[in-house]
Amino acid sequence: MERAPHDVDAWANLGTVYFYPGGPFTDLAKADECFLKALAIDDKHVKTLSNRGFLKMTQQKFQEAEPLFRKAVELSPRTPLYL
């Protein structure tokens, strides 16, 4: 990340690597940290909003997940994954 500290897609993708269940790099705390960094760069990054919502669901933090999904749907209402 040293080469692209302000690249929202790089942070989002790294978060996804850490979030991948059963993967060799699974670390939910690191995934959330990466998603937060991505959202700090672009708070309307739909992929990250959705992935962070799924992360919160995995952690059974449903009240934190709901606004993330709502914002993703608001920003991208025709994307079936977020419905």
N, C-alpha and C positions, 0 to 999 in steps of 0.2 A: 504494500500500500504506500510505500515511500515514493514510488514513481507517480502515483495518481491519488493523492490524498483528498482531492475534491471531485473525484469521479463517482457519482451516485450509483452507477451501474456496477462498478467494481465493489463498492461496499455492500450493495444488495446481493450480488452474487456470492461474495465471501460469507455473508450471513446465511445464505441458503446452504452453502457447504457445511457450515457448523450446525445448521438445523436439521439436515438430512438424517432421519431416524435410522439408527443401526449402522451408520457410516463410520469410517475410521476416525473422522474428525468431529463427531457429534459433541457439541458443547452448547447447551441452550443459553447459558449466560453470555458466551461470546457471540452467539447468533444475535441475541437481542442487542448487544452493544453495537454490532455492525449495522443492524437495521436502524438503530437510533442515529448513528452517524450518517447513514444514507438520508434519513428523513431530515436531519439538520441541514443537509445540502439542498434537498428538495422535498418539502413537506407534502407535495402532491404526487409523489412517485408511487403510482398505483400498485406496482408489483411489490414494493416494500411494505406498503400499508397492508396489503393482503397477506403477505408472508408473516408479518409481525402479528397479524390477527390470528393466523393459524398457530403460531408459536404460543400466543396467549391461551388459545383453546387447549393446546397440548398441556399447558401448565394449569388447566382448569381455572383460568382467570377470565371468566366469561364477560364480566363487566368491563374489563380492559379491552377485550377483543371486539366487542360490539361497535364502539365508535370508529375503530380502524376499518372494519368492514363497511360501515355506513359511508365513511368518507370515500373508500374505494369505489363503492357503487355510485355515489354522487359524481365522482370524477369520470367514471367509465361505466355508464349505465347499461351499455350493450354488451358487456363482457360477461358471458354466462358463468364463469368461474366465481365471480363475486356475488352472484344472485343467491 
